[in-house]
Amino acid sequence: MMDWIPIVFATFKLLVLGTGMFFAIKWHYDQGTKRRETRALLRAGGKAAAVFVLSLLGLGLLTFALTRMFALDLTLP
């Protein structure tokens, strides 16, 4: 029984977060169409996605540098 708990919780978490993201994107899209044209909305979304990916890459590089600096062994078994 204990082996199924992480699977159930992870599935529930993905469903809740996926539903929340869908409705958040839908709401923002609906708000954006009221004020802006679609092209400008897509450009703003692309910029936000690019900033997110670059910050994620920066965080990964910072984590890698810190693990190397502190001589942590993070190899997979």
C-alpha positions in Angstrom: 0.0 0.0 0.0 2.8 2.4 0.8 4.2 2.0 -2.7 1.1 3.6 -4.3 1.0 6.7 -2.1 3.6 8.7 -4.0 2.0 7.7 -7.3 -1.4 8.8 -6.2 -0.2 12.0 -4.7 1.9 12.9 -7.7 -1.0 12.2 -10.1 -3.3 14.3 -8.0 -0.7 17.1 -7.9 -0.3 17.0 -11.6 -4.0 17.1 -12.2 -4.6 20.0 -9.9 -1.6 22.0 -11.2 -2.5 21.2 -14.8 -6.1 22.3 -14.3 -5.0 25.5 -12.5 -2.5 26.4 -15.3 -5.2 25.8 -17.9 -7.7 28.1 -16.3 -5.0 30.7 -15.5 -3.8 30.8 -19.1 -7.4 30.9 -20.3 -8.2 33.8 -18.0 -5.1 35.7 -19.0 -5.8 35.0 -22.7 -9.4 36.2 -22.3 -8.2 39.4 -20.6 -5.6 40.0 -23.2 -8.0 39.7 -26.1 -10.1 42.5 -24.6 -7.2 44.9 -24.5 -4.6 43.7 -27.0 -4.4 42.1 -30.4 -3.4 38.5 -30.6 0.1 39.2 -32.1 1.1 41.4 -29.2 -0.2 38.8 -26.8 1.8 36.1 -28.4 4.9 38.3 -28.4 4.5 39.0 -24.7 4.0 35.3 -23.9 7.1 34.4 -25.9 9.1 36.9 -23.9 7.8 35.6 -20.6 8.6 32.0 -21.7 12.1 33.1 -22.8 12.8 34.8 -19.5 11.6 31.7 -17.6 13.8 29.4 -19.6 16.8 31.6 -19.2 16.3 31.9 -15.5 15.9 28.2 -15.2 19.1 27.7 -17.1 20.9 30.2 -14.9 19.6 28.4 -11.8 20.8 25.1 -13.1 24.3 26.5 -13.9 24.5 28.2 -10.4 23.5 24.9 -8.8 26.1 23.0 -10.8 28.8 25.6 -9.9 28.0 25.4 -6.2 28.0 21.6 -6.2 31.4 21.7 -7.9 32.7 24.4 -5.5 31.6 22.5 -2.4 32.9 19.2 -3.9 29.5 17.5 -3.6 29.1 14.1 -5.2 25.7 14.0 -7.0 26.3 11.1 -9.3 23.4 8.7 -9.7 23.8 5.2 -8.3 
